[in-house]
Amino acid sequence: MNRHRLTLVLLVLVLVPSVRSQICRRFCGDIQLRYPFGSGPGCGDPRFTKYISCNETMLTFTTHTGSYPITNIDYANEILYVSDPSMSTCFCTQPSKGFGLDWDAPFTFQDDTVFALLGCSLDSSPMYKGAFRGNTSDVPQCDDTEIAGTNLCSALYACQPIRQLNVPITTCCVYAPVDLGPTFEMDLQKLQCKAYTATYSFDRQEMNPEAWKFGVALKYKFNVKNEYPIYCINCEKSDGVCAYTGMYDDFTCNCRSGLNTSTDCEFGFYWSSGIMLLPSSKGIWSLISAVLLLFWISF
């Protein structure tokens, strides 16, 4: 074979990267995955990895109290919606251990989330005795105002499954997440309550619980001002997925080819083990075209 042609073939083989599948997924089931969330270790923001996981079809949120299916993500408003299979709703009731957030998790309860404790003991529940978390006052820690408390409990008790708990409406206690304490934990065993429910939207039908959106809305935060990182914007615009790599969790853009780039998938630099850098695919083909042109001219 002509020496020039052999050189050209070897050059092309060296420059063209091997084709692999993209490691970080864009969807988990029907939920789109964008920064700061990822489909597994190495994807998204490392601070969220231990809380968010994907098992092919279901995106799951995990805390010290359990694992909960994620039903939706509102990226524009930074809100994560989760459901608790042990939560009572207008359609079913069941005993529950409660719900809580890890104290150091990058999540807080969204302001619209309202919790209602059901079947609380009027005799022993600290919610009524005022002794929970060191509170020695005689004032119950329930919101008994007409709108937030009384009406909500009355509406809930219009649901047949709730009525089947066979407990008086006075054992229903409504309160906002701000009362859950610094660890954001609602331990129903300590509170002496049988079950709980939570809603994040009444859908303008406060007295029709069948129209309510049951679940927990969580506000997430990935930096002080929640400003979307510019390098991640560029990565996603180039059809990549924001990820991280190395000992120090350095940013990397995971491309459809399966390779990583330090910038984006259009004009980045691929790396392998964080050491060897190769031009991006677009740069590779530009370089190959230039080499072919030079060889064509030389002949």
N, C-alpha and C positions, 0 to 999 in steps of 0.2 A: 504493500500500500504506500502511496505517496506520503513522504514524511510530513508535508504540510497538512494533508488531509487527516493523518493520524493525530497530529497535534490538535487539530480542530475538534475531532471527536472526543479526545480526552478532556479538552477544555469544557465542552458542553456537558459531559458527564459529571465533571467536578462542580460546575456552577449550578446545575439544576438540582434543587433539593428533592429528597425522596418525599413522596406523597403519603401523608398520614391523615387520619380523621381528626377533627377538632376535639380537643380534650374537654374544654369547657362548653357546656350546652347552652343554647339560647332559650330553650323552653323546658319546663318541667311539667309534663301534662299539657294543659292549655294555658299555663301561667308563664308569661314572658319573664326571662331573667335578665336583669340589668344591674349595673353597679348600684348599691354595694353588695348585692346578693349574687351567689354563685351556685353551681350545681354540685360542688364538692370541694375538697381541699385543693388549694392552689387557684381557685376561681373566686372572682368577686373581691371583697375586702376581707383581709384576714381576721379583723375584729368581729365579723359576723359568721365566720365559718362554723363555730361550735354551736350556733343557735339555729342555723338554717341548713337543711339537707334535702336532697332529692333522691327518691328511690324509683327512678324511671317515670312514674306517672303521678306521684304525689309529692308536693313540696311541704315540708314539715318544719314547724317551729318547736324548739326544745328548751325547756327550763328545768329547774330542780324539781318542779312539781309534775312534770310529765311532758309528753310530746303531743302536739296539736296540729291538725291539718290547716294549711294556709289556703284560704278561699279566694283571696284577691290581693293585689298590691297596687296602691295608688302612688305611682312614682312622682306625679306632679306635686302632690301634697305630702309626700314622705309618710304614708300610712300603710301599715300591714294589717290585714284582716285575718283573724284566726277563729276557728271553731273548736269547741271542747266537746267531744263525744259524750262526756259525763254531765254536761250541762242540761238543766231542765228548760224546756221551752213550752210554747203554747200547744205543741204537738206531742210531747212526751215528757215524762218526769222520771228521774232516777237519782239514786244517792251519789254524792260526789265528795271527793276529798278537798276540793277547792282549786284555786288558781293562783299562781304567783310568778313574779319576775325575779331573776337573779339581780342582786344589788348592784353589780358592776356591768350589767348588760346595757348596750346602747339603745334601749327601748324605754318608753314611758307610756302610760295609758293616755290615749287620745281623749280630749276633754268631753266628747259626746258620749263616751262609754258610761253606762249606768249599770250598777250591780244591784240585784235584789236577792237577799238571803231568805230562804223559805224554810218553814217549820222550825224556827229558832225557839229554844226553851225559854219561856217567860220567867221561869224560876232560877235557872242556872246560867243562862247565856250572859257573858260579860257585856254584850251589846246593850242589855237592859240594866245590868247591875252597875255599869260604869266603872268596872275594875280592869278593863282590858288595857294592856300596855301601860300599867301604872296609873291609869286615870281613876281617881278616887271620887270623882263627882257623881252626883245622882242623876245627871242628865244622860239619857240614852244616846248612843252614837249613831242613831238612825235619823235620816231626814224625813221627818213626819209632816213636812209642809204639804199643803193641799195638792200642788201640782206635781212636785217631785216624788212625794211619798204616798200619801193616801190614794190619790187617783191611780197611780201606777200599780199599786198592790190590788186595788179594786179591779182594774182591767185584767191583771194576771189571773185573778181568781174567777174571772168569767170563762177561762179556758178549762175544759173538762179534765184534762190530765192534771192540772194544778189542783183542782178541787178534789181529785182522787187521793191527794196526799192526806186528806181528812184531818187537816189542822186549821185552826181559826185564822182569820185574816190578820189578827193582831200579832201573829208570829212571823209576819212578812216584814223584813227590814230593808229599807232602801238607803244606799249611801254611795258617794262618789269615790273614785279611786284614790283621791288625795288622803282619805282616811285609812288607807291600808298600811301606813307606816313606811319607814325607810327601806324595808326590803320588799315592798310591794307584794306582800303575801296575804292571801285570804285562806286561813286554815279553818275549815268548817268544823273540824273536831274540837278545836280550842274554842271556837265561837258557839259551839253547841247548837248547830243548825244542820238540818237534814240534807238540804240541796241549795242550789243557787241558779240564778239565770242572769244573763247580761245581754244588753242590747246597745247598739251603737247608732241606731236610727229608728225613729218612730214613723218615718215616711209620711209625716203630717197626719197621722191617724193614731193619736195618742190613746184613744179609747178602743182601738181595734188591734189587739195584740197579734192576731193572725197575720197582720200586714207588717209587723215589726221585723227588723233585721237583727236576728239573734247572733251573738258572737262578741268577740273582743277586738277593738280597734287599737292598734299600737302605733305610736309615733316613733320613728327611728331617726337616729342622728349619726352622721359619719364624720363630721368635723364641726368646729365651733359655729360657723355660720351656715352649715349645710350647703356649701357651695360645691356644685358638681366639678370635680377635678378636670381641668382642661385636657390633660393627657388622656383621660378616660373618654371624654367627648370625642376627641380625634380618633381614638381606637374604635369606638362604636360606629362612627361615621364611615370608617374604612371597612366595615363589615367584620370587625374583630370583637372579641369579648375581653373585658378588663379582668386581669388576673394578677397573681403575685408569685414570686419564686425566690429561691435562695435563702441563706441563713437570716437575712435581714428583711425578708418579705418585700423585696423590691418589685416595683410595678413591672408588669409585662403585658403585652397585648397578644392574646391567643387568636391566631388566624385560622381560617377554614382549612388551610393546608395541614394544620396540626402543629405548625412551628410557632415559636414565640418571637416577638419583636420588641425592642426597647422603646419604640414610638408608636407606629401604627402599621396596618397591613398594606399600605400603598407605598410608603417611602421610608420604611424602617430598616432595621438591621436585625437579622435573625441571630439567635444565640443558641449554643448547645452547652449545657452545664455551666452557663454564665461566663464562659471564657472565649470560645471561638466565635467570632462574628462573621456573618455572611450577609451580602446584600439582600434586600427584599426581592420578592418574585418579580415585581415590575422592573426593578433595577437590573435583575438578572437577565431578563429578556432584552432589555435595552442594550446591555453589554454584549450579549450574544449577537444581536443584530449588527452592532458596530463591528464585532470581530468578523462576522460573515461578510460584511461589506468590504472590509480591508482585504480579506482573502480573495474576494471576487475581483477587486481592483488589481491585486498583485498578479493575478493570472491574466 
